[in-house]
């Protein structure tokens, strides 16, 4: 059982109920005393007026007692007697909860009611006008940024990195990259964009040869047969070095050099093979798989999440960042459209109505069961005390009104009876 917690406000209400009970009971005792005195005066021959007073007091007592019984029967058994249909709230609590849940489900959670209320509310226009206000757009942007930072902070890096790494790897393994590489290379060669790369390689090769000429000649001499004279090896090494330097220098300085043309033809053929040759495409796929399987590549993929997260958090924290400025501008633009575009309003309101209708029709039982189950879990005695503390003061007015109305009704009936009989 779940009991209510009484607050200071509830205790104050309970004191008010007790004061009203005392007042209603005092009024009952007062009419009882008046009835006794009026009856004694009537028997003592004080006059006809005593009969009217006695009749009014008697009816007032009846009305007061009847209403006392009715009010008391709501919360407990009058005088502790096991009278049927009393202590209604404690004994019928679960049924009242079920009835309340059924009432809410039938009258509030129907698709027609929800659609009607949303249509009358004009949710799209109101939302648009609200979002179009710069202050409101700032507030939504700030709240969204806070939520985004919180979500990114709570997420465990290791879990996200594993998911991101697996997703990227799976996507890369599933997609064949050779045709795409071939088309890209074909476009690069057609546009001549690779010439700068060739120029850079030639320049760097020339500079390296100039700086490391001795190393090149030593390498050539070291590869010569052992039976050749040393001066011959030296002359050959010098010759090879000079020819190599001349070749690289010509490639660097002559855009129309035959070797550059050979490179263009090679790249053109390779681009075609990447798109059409089965063996070339298969080799590229094997190379791709080998690269993806290397730990260094997996570490780079996994670490991408940390970089992205840090960038997003930094942008979310900076109220002048492009992320927040663009989000704010988008919200205000959406708000202006919602406030003025009737077609968009109709679409949004239709979506909202369909979504709300689906929720209330699909989950009506779950929503109403929340009411019935909650009420069923309340402690019966505590529930009765809580309800009495909140509405008991008004119910005591029923007792007072019953006393007054009963007295007036008794006086009227007595008067009419004597007038008709007189």
TAPEMO-V24870 format. One record per residue. RES is the residue in one small letter. SS is DSSP state (H for helix, E for strand, L for the rest). OMEGA is omega in whole degrees, -180 to 180 (none if undefined). Layout:
res:RES ss:SS omega:OMEGA
res:RES ss:SS omega:OMEGA
//
This chain:
res:x ss:L omega:178
res:x ss:E omega:-179
res:x ss:L omega:177
res:x ss:L omega:173
res:x ss:L omega:-179
res:x ss:L omega:178
res:x ss:L omega:177
res:x ss:H omega:179
res:x ss:H omega:179
res:x ss:H omega:180
res:x ss:H omega:178
res:x ss:H omega:177
res:x ss:H omega:179
res:x ss:H omega:177
res:x ss:H omega:176
res:x ss:H omega:178
res:x ss:H omega:-180
res:x ss:H omega:178
res:x ss:H omega:180
res:x ss:H omega:175
res:x ss:H omega:179
res:x ss:H omega:180
res:x ss:H omega:-180
res:x ss:H omega:179
res:x ss:H omega:178
res:x ss:H omega:178
res:x ss:H omega:176
res:x ss:H omega:179
res:x ss:H omega:-180
res:x ss:H omega:-180
res:x ss:H omega:176
res:x ss:H omega:177
res:x ss:H omega:179
res:x ss:H omega:179
res:x ss:H omega:-180
res:x ss:H omega:-180
res:x ss:H omega:180
res:x ss:H omega:178
res:x ss:H omega:178
res:x ss:H omega:180
res:x ss:H omega:179
res:x ss:H omega:179
res:x ss:H omega:179
res:x ss:L omega:177
res:x ss:L omega:-178
res:x ss:L omega:178
res:x ss:L omega:-176
res:x ss:L omega:-178
res:x ss:H omega:-179
res:x ss:H omega:178
res:x ss:H omega:177
res:x ss:H omega:-180
res:x ss:H omega:-180
res:x ss:H omega:-180
res:x ss:H omega:179
res:x ss:H omega:-180
res:x ss:H omega:180
res:x ss:H omega:179
res:x ss:H omega:177
res:x ss:H omega:177
res:x ss:H omega:-180
res:x ss:H omega:179
res:x ss:H omega:-180
res:x ss:H omega:-180
res:x ss:H omega:180
res:x ss:H omega:-180
res:x ss:H omega:174
res:x ss:H omega:179
res:x ss:H omega:-177
res:x ss:H omega:-179
res:x ss:H omega:-179
res:x ss:H omega:-178
res:x ss:H omega:177
res:x ss:H omega:-170
res:x ss:H omega:-177
res:x ss:L omega:177
res:x ss:L omega:-179
res:x ss:H omega:-180
res:x ss:H omega:179
res:x ss:H omega:-178
res:x ss:L omega:-179
res:x ss:L omega:-179
res:x ss:L omega:180
res:x ss:L omega:176
res:x ss:L omega:172
res:x ss:L omega:-173
res:x ss:L omega:-171
res:x ss:H omega:-176
res:x ss:H omega:179
res:x ss:H omega:-175
res:x ss:H omega:-177
res:x ss:L omega:-175
res:x ss:H omega:-178
res:x ss:H omega:178
res:x ss:H omega:178
res:x ss:H omega:177
res:x ss:H omega:178
res:x ss:H omega:179
res:x ss:H omega:179
res:x ss:H omega:178
res:x ss:H omega:178
res:x ss:H omega:179
res:x ss:H omega:180
res:x ss:H omega:-179
res:x ss:H omega:-177
res:x ss:H omega:-172
res:x ss:H omega:-179
res:x ss:L omega:-174
res:x ss:L omega:175
res:x ss:L omega:-177
res:x ss:H omega:-179
res:x ss:H omega:-180
res:x ss:H omega:-178
res:x ss:H omega:179
res:x ss:H omega:-180
res:x ss:H omega:-179
res:x ss:H omega:180
res:x ss:H omega:179
res:x ss:H omega:180
res:x ss:H omega:-177
res:x ss:H omega:-178
res:x ss:L omega:-171
res:x ss:H omega:-178
res:x ss:H omega:-179
res:x ss:H omega:179
res:x ss:H omega:179
res:x ss:H omega:179
res:x ss:H omega:179
res:x ss:H omega:-180
res:x ss:H omega:-179
res:x ss:H omega:-179
res:x ss:H omega:178
res:x ss:L omega:-178
res:x ss:H omega:-180
res:x ss:H omega:180
res:x ss:H omega:178
res:x ss:H omega:176
res:x ss:H omega:-179
res:x ss:H omega:180
res:x ss:H omega:179
res:x ss:H omega:180
res:x ss:H omega:180
res:x ss:H omega:179
res:x ss:H omega:178
res:x ss:H omega:178
res:x ss:H omega:179
res:x ss:H omega:180
res:x ss:H omega:178
res:x ss:H omega:179
res:x ss:H omega:-180
res:x ss:H omega:-179
res:x ss:H omega:179
res:x ss:H omega:-178
res:x ss:H omega:-177
res:x ss:L omega:177
res:x ss:L omega:-177
res:x ss:H omega:-176
res:x ss:H omega:180
res:x ss:H omega:-178
res:x ss:H omega:179
res:x ss:H omega:179
res:x ss:H omega:-180
res:x ss:H omega:-180
res:x ss:H omega:180
res:x ss:H omega:179
res:x ss:H omega:-179
res:x ss:H omega:-180
res:x ss:H omega:-179
res:x ss:H omega:-180
res:x ss:H omega:179
res:x ss:H omega:-180
res:x ss:H omega:179
res:x ss:H omega:-177
res:x ss:H omega:-176
res:x ss:L omega:176
res:x ss:L omega:-173
res:x ss:L omega:-174
res:x ss:H omega:-180
res:x ss:H omega:178
res:x ss:H omega:176
res:x ss:H omega:180
res:x ss:H omega:179
res:x ss:H omega:179
res:x ss:H omega:180
res:x ss:H omega:179
res:x ss:H omega:179
res:x ss:H omega:179
res:x ss:H omega:-179
res:x ss:H omega:-180
res:x ss:H omega:180
res:x ss:H omega:-178
res:x ss:L omega:-177
res:x ss:L omega:-179
res:x ss:L omega:-177
res:x ss:H omega:179
res:x ss:H omega:178
res:x ss:H omega:178
res:x ss:H omega:177
res:x ss:H omega:-179
res:x ss:H omega:-180
res:x ss:H omega:180
res:x ss:H omega:180
res:x ss:H omega:179
res:x ss:H omega:179
res:x ss:H omega:178
res:x ss:H omega:-180
res:x ss:H omega:-180
res:x ss:H omega:179
res:x ss:H omega:178
res:x ss:H omega:-177
res:x ss:H omega:-174
res:x ss:L omega:180
res:x ss:H omega:180
res:x ss:H omega:-180
res:x ss:H omega:180
res:x ss:H omega:-180
res:x ss:H omega:177
res:x ss:H omega:180
res:x ss:H omega:179
res:x ss:H omega:180
res:x ss:H omega:-179
res:x ss:H omega:180
res:x ss:L omega:-179
res:x ss:L omega:178
res:x ss:L omega:-177
res:x ss:L omega:-177
res:x ss:L omega:-180
res:x ss:L omega:180
res:x ss:L omega:-177
res:x ss:H omega:-178
res:x ss:H omega:177
res:x ss:H omega:178
res:x ss:H omega:-179
res:x ss:H omega:180
res:x ss:H omega:179
res:x ss:H omega:179
res:x ss:H omega:179
res:x ss:H omega:-179
res:x ss:H omega:-180
res:x ss:H omega:-179
res:x ss:H omega:-179
res:x ss:H omega:180
res:x ss:H omega:179
res:x ss:H omega:179
res:x ss:H omega:178
res:x ss:H omega:-178
res:x ss:H omega:-179
res:x ss:H omega:180
res:x ss:H omega:178
res:x ss:H omega:178
res:x ss:H omega:-180
res:x ss:H omega:-171
res:x ss:H omega:-176
res:x ss:L omega:179
res:x ss:L omega:-178
res:x ss:L omega:-179
res:x ss:L omega:-179
res:x ss:H omega:-180
res:x ss:H omega:177
res:x ss:H omega:176
res:x ss:H omega:178
res:x ss:H omega:178
res:x ss:H omega:179
res:x ss:H omega:180
res:x ss:H omega:179
res:x ss:H omega:-179
res:x ss:H omega:178
res:x ss:H omega:179
res:x ss:H omega:-179
res:x ss:H omega:177
res:x ss:H omega:178
res:x ss:H omega:179
res:x ss:H omega:179
res:x ss:H omega:-178
res:x ss:H omega:-171
res:x ss:H omega:-175
res:x ss:L omega:-175
res:x ss:H omega:-178
res:x ss:H omega:180
res:x ss:H omega:180
res:x ss:H omega:179
res:x ss:H omega:179
res:x ss:H omega:178
res:x ss:H omega:179
res:x ss:H omega:178
res:x ss:H omega:178
res:x ss:H omega:178
res:x ss:H omega:-180
res:x ss:H omega:179
res:x ss:H omega:-180
res:x ss:H omega:-180
res:x ss:H omega:-178
res:x ss:H omega:-178
res:x ss:L omega:-179
res:x ss:H omega:-179
res:x ss:H omega:179
res:x ss:H omega:178
res:x ss:H omega:178
res:x ss:H omega:179
res:x ss:H omega:179
res:x ss:H omega:-178
res:x ss:H omega:-178
res:x ss:H omega:179
res:x ss:H omega:-180
res:x ss:H omega:-179
res:x ss:H omega:180
res:x ss:H omega:-179
res:x ss:H omega:-179
res:x ss:H omega:180
res:x ss:H omega:178
res:x ss:H omega:-179
res:x ss:H omega:-180
res:x ss:H omega:179
res:x ss:H omega:179
res:x ss:H omega:-180
res:x ss:H omega:-179
res:x ss:H omega:-178
res:x ss:L omega:-177
res:x ss:L omega:176
res:x ss:L omega:180
res:x ss:L omega:179
res:x ss:H omega:179
res:x ss:H omega:-178
res:x ss:H omega:178
res:x ss:H omega:179
res:x ss:H omega:177
res:x ss:H omega:179
res:x ss:H omega:180
res:x ss:H omega:179
res:x ss:H omega:179
res:x ss:H omega:180
res:x ss:H omega:178
res:x ss:H omega:177
res:x ss:H omega:179
res:x ss:H omega:179
res:x ss:H omega:179
res:x ss:H omega:179
res:x ss:H omega:-177
res:x ss:H omega:-173
res:x ss:H omega:-175
res:x ss:L omega:-177
res:x ss:H omega:180
res:x ss:H omega:177
res:x ss:H omega:177
res:x ss:H omega:-179
res:x ss:H omega:179
res:x ss:H omega:-178
res:x ss:H omega:-180
res:x ss:H omega:176
res:x ss:H omega:177
res:x ss:H omega:-179
res:x ss:H omega:-180
res:x ss:H omega:179
res:x ss:H omega:-180
res:x ss:H omega:-179
res:x ss:H omega:179
res:x ss:H omega:178
res:x ss:H omega:-179
res:x ss:H omega:-175
res:x ss:H omega:179
res:x ss:H omega:-178
res:x ss:H omega:-174
res:x ss:L omega:-180
res:x ss:H omega:-179
res:x ss:H omega:-180
res:x ss:H omega:-180
res:x ss:H omega:-179
res:x ss:H omega:178
res:x ss:H omega:175
res:x ss:H omega:178
res:x ss:H omega:-176
res:x ss:H omega:-180
res:x ss:H omega:179
res:x ss:H omega:179
res:x ss:H omega:-180
res:x ss:H omega:-179
res:x ss:L omega:179
res:x ss:E omega:173
res:x ss:L omega:-173
res:x ss:H omega:-178
res:x ss:H omega:-180
res:x ss:H omega:178
res:x ss:H omega:179
res:x ss:H omega:180
res:x ss:H omega:-180
res:x ss:H omega:-179
res:x ss:H omega:-180
res:x ss:H omega:179
res:x ss:H omega:-176
res:x ss:H omega:-178
res:x ss:H omega:-175
res:x ss:H omega:-179
res:x ss:H omega:178
res:x ss:H omega:180
res:x ss:H omega:179
res:x ss:H omega:174
res:x ss:H omega:176
res:x ss:H omega:178
res:x ss:H omega:179
res:x ss:H omega:179
res:x ss:H omega:178
res:x ss:H omega:178
res:x ss:H omega:-178
res:x ss:H omega:-179
res:x ss:H omega:177
res:x ss:H omega:179
res:x ss:H omega:179
res:x ss:H omega:179
res:x ss:H omega:178
res:x ss:H omega:178
res:x ss:H omega:-180
res:x ss:H omega:-179
res:x ss:H omega:180
res:x ss:H omega:-179
res:x ss:H omega:-180
res:x ss:H omega:-179
res:x ss:H omega:180
res:x ss:H omega:179
res:x ss:H omega:-180
res:x ss:H omega:-179
res:x ss:H omega:-175
res:x ss:L omega:none
//
